[in-house]
Amino acid sequence: MHHDRGSIKWASLMLPEHVEALQQIWQESEHEQPPTIDEQQLEEHLFYLSQAYEERLEVKVVYFKHTRYNEITGKVIDWSREQQAVRLQTKHDEREWIKLKHIKQVTL
């Protein structure tokens, strides 16, 4: 039975510059795009985050960082109006600043 490995099998016949370009294209295709948040979504995120802050509830936040989406669960411990960011603390005492424009989803 023949197993086709796609374009990898041709890499030995390609110039090194072409192999590097192909690898860069593969890496770029794995990158995710930051969310586009409208005013209504931003207000909803702020509502949940402020409720979690006031009642000291845990909140789960899906946010964009660097080239992919991350998920963090923790308590809201600080706000920064200048940076438009919120700070979360996890159960393992890790702290993370998250920009409001990078937040995709907030759940209590």
MDAnalysis code that builds the backbone (N, CA, C; Angstrom):
import MDAnalysis as mda
import numpy as np

u = mda.Universe.empty(324, n_residues=108, atom_resindex=np.repeat(np.arange(108), 3), trajectory=True)
u.add_TopologyAttr("name", ["N", "CA", "C"] * 108)
u.add_TopologyAttr("resid", np.arange(1, 109))
u.add_TopologyAttr("resname", ["MET", "HIS", "HIS", "ASP", "ARG", "GLY", "SER", "ILE", "LYS", "TRP", "ALA", "SER", "LEU", "MET", "LEU", "PRO", "GLU", "HIS", "VAL", "GLU", "ALA", "LEU", "GLN", "GLN", "ILE", "TRP", "GLN", "GLU", "SER", "GLU", "HIS", "GLU", "GLN", "PRO", "PRO", "THR", "ILE", "ASP", "GLU", "GLN", "GLN", "LEU", "GLU", "GLU", "HIS", "LEU", "PHE", "TYR", "LEU", "SER", "GLN", "ALA", "TYR", "GLU", "GLU", "ARG", "LEU", "GLU", "VAL", "LYS", "VAL", "VAL", "TYR", "PHE", "LYS", "HIS", "THR", "ARG", "TYR", "ASN", "GLU", "ILE", "THR", "GLY", "LYS", "VAL", "ILE", "ASP", "TRP", "SER", "ARG", "GLU", "GLN", "GLN", "ALA", "VAL", "ARG", "LEU", "GLN", "THR", "LYS", "HIS", "ASP", "GLU", "ARG", "GLU", "TRP", "ILE", "LYS", "LEU", "LYS", "HIS", "ILE", "LYS", "GLN", "VAL", "THR", "LEU"])
u.atoms.positions = np.array([
    [0.832, -1.169, 0.000],
    [0.000, 0.000, 0.000],
    [0.886, 1.246, 0.000],
    [0.599, 2.199, -0.849],
    [1.393, 3.402, -1.008],
    [0.852, 4.512, -0.114],
    [1.743, 5.117, 0.671],
    [1.351, 6.227, 1.544],
    [1.890, 7.524, 0.953],
    [0.993, 8.378, 0.523],
    [1.384, 9.652, -0.047],
    [1.628, 10.661, 1.062],
    [2.797, 11.294, 1.043],
    [3.132, 12.278, 2.067],
    [2.968, 13.695, 1.566],
    [2.286, 13.886, 0.493],
    [2.052, 15.234, -0.016],
    [3.312, 15.875, -0.545],
    [3.472, 17.151, -0.293],
    [4.600, 17.900, -0.848],
    [5.913, 17.608, -0.131],
    [5.877, 16.905, 1.006],
    [7.104, 16.596, 1.728],
    [8.004, 15.693, 0.891],
    [7.434, 14.775, 0.120],
    [8.246, 13.832, -0.656],
    [9.049, 14.534, -1.741],
    [8.668, 15.756, -2.114],
    [9.387, 16.495, -3.148],
    [10.462, 17.389, -2.555],
    [10.541, 17.470, -1.246],
    [11.476, 18.392, -0.603],
    [12.932, 18.085, -0.957],
    [13.292, 16.832, -1.167],
    [14.673, 16.491, -1.497],
    [15.057, 16.980, -2.889],
    [14.095, 17.230, -3.753],
    [14.360, 17.697, -5.110],
    [14.280, 19.217, -5.231],
    [13.943, 19.889, -4.127],
    [13.746, 21.341, -4.147],
    [15.004, 22.060, -3.675],
    [15.141, 23.302, -4.085],
    [16.225, 24.138, -3.584],
    [15.966, 24.471, -2.114],
    [17.018, 24.659, -1.328],
    [16.826, 24.968, 0.100],
    [15.958, 26.207, 0.325],
    [16.068, 27.210, -0.539],
    [15.261, 28.422, -0.404],
    [13.775, 28.105, -0.568],
    [13.487, 27.182, -1.475],
    [12.095, 26.803, -1.705],
    [11.536, 26.009, -0.536],
    [12.371, 25.158, 0.049],
    [11.947, 24.380, 1.224],
    [11.630, 25.325, 2.375],
    [12.495, 26.338, 2.606],
    [12.260, 27.314, 3.675],
    [10.984, 28.099, 3.421],
    [10.755, 28.498, 2.183],
    [9.541, 29.242, 1.845],
    [8.301, 28.394, 2.084],
    [8.375, 27.115, 1.719],
    [7.248, 26.206, 1.932],
    [6.964, 26.028, 3.419],
    [8.009, 25.886, 4.234],
    [7.828, 25.749, 5.678],
    [7.231, 27.019, 6.275],
    [7.644, 28.173, 5.787],
    [7.098, 29.440, 6.287],
    [5.612, 29.552, 5.945],
    [5.227, 29.127, 4.760],
    [3.813, 29.144, 4.369],
    [3.005, 28.245, 5.279],
    [3.526, 27.059, 5.609],
    [2.813, 26.147, 6.515],
    [2.650, 26.770, 7.896],
    [3.704, 27.427, 8.394],
    [3.626, 28.050, 9.716],
    [2.620, 29.192, 9.725],
    [2.608, 30.000, 8.684],
    [1.678, 31.123, 8.621],
    [0.239, 30.659, 8.516],
    [0.020, 29.512, 7.879],
    [-1.345, 29.011, 7.744],
    [-1.897, 28.520, 9.077],
    [-1.008, 28.205, 10.024],
    [-1.436, 27.761, 11.354],
    [-1.800, 28.924, 12.257],
    [-1.409, 30.144, 11.894],
    [-1.697, 31.324, 12.713],
    [-3.178, 31.655, 12.645],
    [-3.722, 31.994, 13.794],
    [-5.119, 32.409, 13.865],
    [-5.173, 33.935, 13.853],
    [-6.313, 34.461, 13.523],
    [-6.494, 35.903, 13.446],
    [-7.121, 36.426, 14.741],
    [-6.744, 37.640, 15.164],
    [-7.359, 38.209, 16.368],
    [-8.844, 38.464, 16.148],
    [-9.622, 38.441, 17.223],
    [-11.073, 38.629, 17.074],
    [-11.430, 40.067, 16.701],
    [-12.540, 40.202, 16.017],
    [-13.082, 41.538, 15.767],
    [-14.308, 41.675, 16.660],
    [-14.219, 42.581, 17.603],
    [-15.248, 42.743, 18.617],
    [-16.051, 44.011, 18.326],
    [-17.375, 43.876, 18.320],
    [-18.208, 45.068, 18.164],
    [-18.563, 45.615, 19.557],
    [-19.211, 46.764, 19.590],
    [-19.524, 47.429, 20.858],
    [-20.419, 46.577, 21.761],
    [-21.367, 45.882, 21.167],
    [-22.284, 45.058, 21.960],
    [-21.540, 43.913, 22.641],
    [-20.644, 43.250, 21.917],
    [-19.858, 42.172, 22.518],
    [-18.943, 42.705, 23.618],
    [-18.343, 43.870, 23.373],
    [-17.468, 44.468, 24.375],
    [-18.240, 44.793, 25.649],
    [-19.445, 45.342, 25.511],
    [-20.288, 45.636, 26.675],
    [-20.642, 44.356, 27.433],
    [-20.919, 43.287, 26.693],
    [-21.245, 42.006, 27.333],
    [-20.044, 41.470, 28.097],
    [-18.853, 41.547, 27.500],
    [-17.641, 41.103, 28.189],
    [-17.405, 41.916, 29.458],
    [-17.571, 43.225, 29.354],
    [-17.380, 44.091, 30.515],
    [-18.382, 43.798, 31.615],
    [-19.628, 43.494, 31.244],
    [-20.647, 43.154, 32.221],
    [-20.248, 41.904, 33.007],
    [-19.854, 40.849, 32.293],
    [-19.468, 39.606, 32.966],
    [-18.206, 39.782, 33.805],
    [-17.238, 40.518, 33.286],
    [-16.000, 40.726, 34.039],
    [-16.233, 41.555, 35.290],
    [-17.054, 42.594, 35.200],
    [-17.333, 43.409, 36.386],
    [-18.150, 42.633, 37.411],
    [-19.086, 41.797, 36.944],
    [-19.859, 40.957, 37.855],
    [-18.942, 39.973, 38.578],
    [-18.025, 39.378, 37.841],
    [-17.076, 38.438, 38.453],
    [-16.166, 39.150, 39.440],
    [-15.784, 40.390, 39.137],
    [-14.916, 41.154, 40.032],
    [-15.639, 41.503, 41.330],
    [-16.876, 41.979, 41.222],
    [-17.634, 42.391, 42.398],
    [-18.004, 41.220, 43.294],
    [-18.374, 40.093, 42.698],
    [-18.819, 38.935, 43.464],
    [-17.711, 37.914, 43.701],
    [-16.490, 38.246, 43.249],
    [-15.328, 37.367, 43.403],
    [-15.588, 35.968, 42.830],
    [-16.168, 35.940, 41.647],
    [-16.464, 34.685, 40.960],
    [-15.335, 34.326, 40.003],
    [-15.211, 33.027, 39.738],
    [-14.274, 32.598, 38.712],
    [-14.895, 32.822, 37.349],
    [-14.058, 33.179, 36.415],
    [-14.511, 33.452, 35.063],
    [-13.569, 32.732, 34.090],
    [-14.130, 32.233, 32.993],
    [-13.319, 31.596, 31.950],
    [-13.251, 32.556, 30.774],
    [-12.037, 32.873, 30.338],
    [-11.831, 33.831, 29.258],
    [-11.049, 33.162, 28.132],
    [-11.579, 33.290, 26.920],
    [-10.863, 32.865, 25.719],
    [-10.338, 34.140, 25.081],
    [-9.024, 34.201, 24.879],
    [-8.410, 35.425, 24.385],
    [-7.302, 35.124, 23.379],
    [-6.976, 36.123, 22.587],
    [-5.949, 35.993, 21.553],
    [-4.625, 36.515, 22.081],
    [-3.574, 35.693, 21.935],
    [-2.241, 36.114, 22.349],
    [-1.236, 35.577, 21.341],
    [-0.430, 36.466, 20.804],
    [0.568, 36.168, 19.784],
    [-0.114, 35.648, 18.517],
    [-0.127, 34.351, 18.288],
    [-0.673, 33.825, 17.031],
    [-1.797, 32.822, 17.236],
    [-2.283, 32.690, 18.466],
    [-3.327, 31.688, 18.696],
    [-4.222, 32.102, 19.865],
    [-5.307, 31.364, 20.023],
    [-6.234, 31.608, 21.128],
    [-5.826, 30.777, 22.336],
    [-5.939, 31.394, 23.494],
    [-5.657, 30.738, 24.770],
    [-6.896, 30.807, 25.639],
    [-6.922, 29.965, 26.652],
    [-8.040, 29.948, 27.592],
    [-7.476, 30.010, 28.999],
    [-8.089, 30.853, 29.830],
    [-7.651, 30.988, 31.219],
    [-8.888, 31.032, 32.106],
    [-8.797, 30.392, 33.258],
    [-9.865, 30.420, 34.242],
    [-9.290, 30.990, 35.533],
    [-9.941, 32.008, 36.050],
    [-9.454, 32.624, 37.268],
    [-10.368, 33.734, 37.745],
    [-9.874, 34.483, 38.714],
    [-10.643, 35.589, 39.284],
    [-10.071, 36.915, 38.790],
    [-10.971, 37.868, 38.568],
    [-10.559, 39.208, 38.151],
    [-10.014, 39.925, 39.381],
    [-8.756, 40.382, 39.301],
    [-8.145, 41.034, 40.459],
    [-7.808, 42.496, 40.214],
    [-7.819, 42.943, 38.949],
    [-7.442, 44.334, 38.688],
    [-7.945, 44.771, 37.315],
    [-8.105, 46.094, 37.161],
    [-8.504, 46.717, 35.893],
    [-7.485, 47.783, 35.551],
    [-7.310, 48.061, 34.273],
    [-6.491, 49.189, 33.838],
    [-7.231, 49.919, 32.732],
    [-7.733, 51.092, 33.073],
    [-8.469, 51.882, 32.068],
    [-7.527, 52.417, 30.995],
    [-6.300, 52.772, 31.390],
    [-5.342, 53.311, 30.426],
    [-4.978, 52.270, 29.370],
    [-4.736, 51.046, 29.808],
    [-4.332, 49.985, 28.895],
    [-5.516, 49.226, 28.313],
    [-6.727, 49.532, 28.802],
    [-7.916, 48.790, 28.377],
    [-7.688, 47.290, 28.558],
    [-7.316, 46.919, 29.801],
    [-6.970, 45.527, 30.093],
    [-7.527, 45.123, 31.456],
    [-7.607, 43.816, 31.641],
    [-8.077, 43.234, 32.890],
    [-7.032, 42.206, 33.327],
    [-6.875, 42.054, 34.641],
    [-5.885, 41.110, 35.175],
    [-6.606, 39.971, 35.880],
    [-6.232, 38.750, 35.511],
    [-6.816, 37.546, 36.112],
    [-5.768, 36.799, 36.909],
    [-6.239, 36.120, 37.968],
    [-5.373, 35.281, 38.780],
    [-5.955, 33.877, 38.790],
    [-5.139, 32.883, 38.439],
    [-5.598, 31.495, 38.396],
    [-5.471, 30.842, 39.763],
    [-5.940, 29.610, 39.859],
    [-5.838, 28.853, 41.112],
    [-4.384, 28.600, 41.495],
    [-3.505, 28.555, 40.486],
    [-2.082, 28.287, 40.726],
    [-1.289, 29.573, 40.932],
    [-1.999, 30.664, 41.247],
    [-1.418, 31.969, 41.550],
    [-0.665, 32.579, 40.368],
    [-1.028, 32.184, 39.160],
    [-0.478, 32.823, 37.966],
    [-1.332, 34.040, 37.659],
    [-0.700, 35.103, 37.211],
    [-1.426, 36.339, 36.912],
    [-1.169, 36.739, 35.468],
    [-2.231, 37.193, 34.816],
    [-2.158, 37.500, 33.389],
    [-2.955, 38.751, 33.078],
    [-2.314, 39.718, 32.404],
    [-3.025, 40.888, 31.893],
    [-3.564, 40.538, 30.522],
    [-4.845, 40.837, 30.281],
    [-5.482, 40.540, 29.000],
    [-6.133, 41.817, 28.488],
    [-5.797, 42.209, 27.288],
    [-6.418, 43.392, 26.676],
    [-7.859, 43.072, 26.305],
    [-8.745, 44.013, 26.560],
    [-10.169, 43.799, 26.287],
    [-10.433, 43.532, 24.815],
    [-9.682, 44.160, 23.926],
    [-9.908, 43.959, 22.496],
    [-9.474, 42.575, 22.021],
    [-8.706, 41.841, 22.834],
    [-8.258, 40.492, 22.470],
    [-9.161, 39.394, 23.031],
    [-10.130, 39.768, 23.829],
    [-11.032, 38.778, 24.428],
    [-12.076, 38.351, 23.414],
    [-12.177, 37.044, 23.227],
    [-13.160, 36.487, 22.294],
    [-14.431, 36.079, 23.027],
    [-14.269, 35.489, 24.238],
    [-15.436, 34.972, 24.959],
    [-15.175, 35.030, 26.460],
    [-16.235, 35.345, 27.217],
    [-16.193, 35.376, 28.678],
    [-17.375, 34.571, 29.193],
    [-17.097, 33.627, 30.102],
    [-18.174, 32.849, 30.733],
    [-17.926, 32.762, 32.230],
    [-19.036, 32.858, 32.961],
    [-18.962, 32.738, 34.430],
    [-19.028, 31.288, 34.839],
])
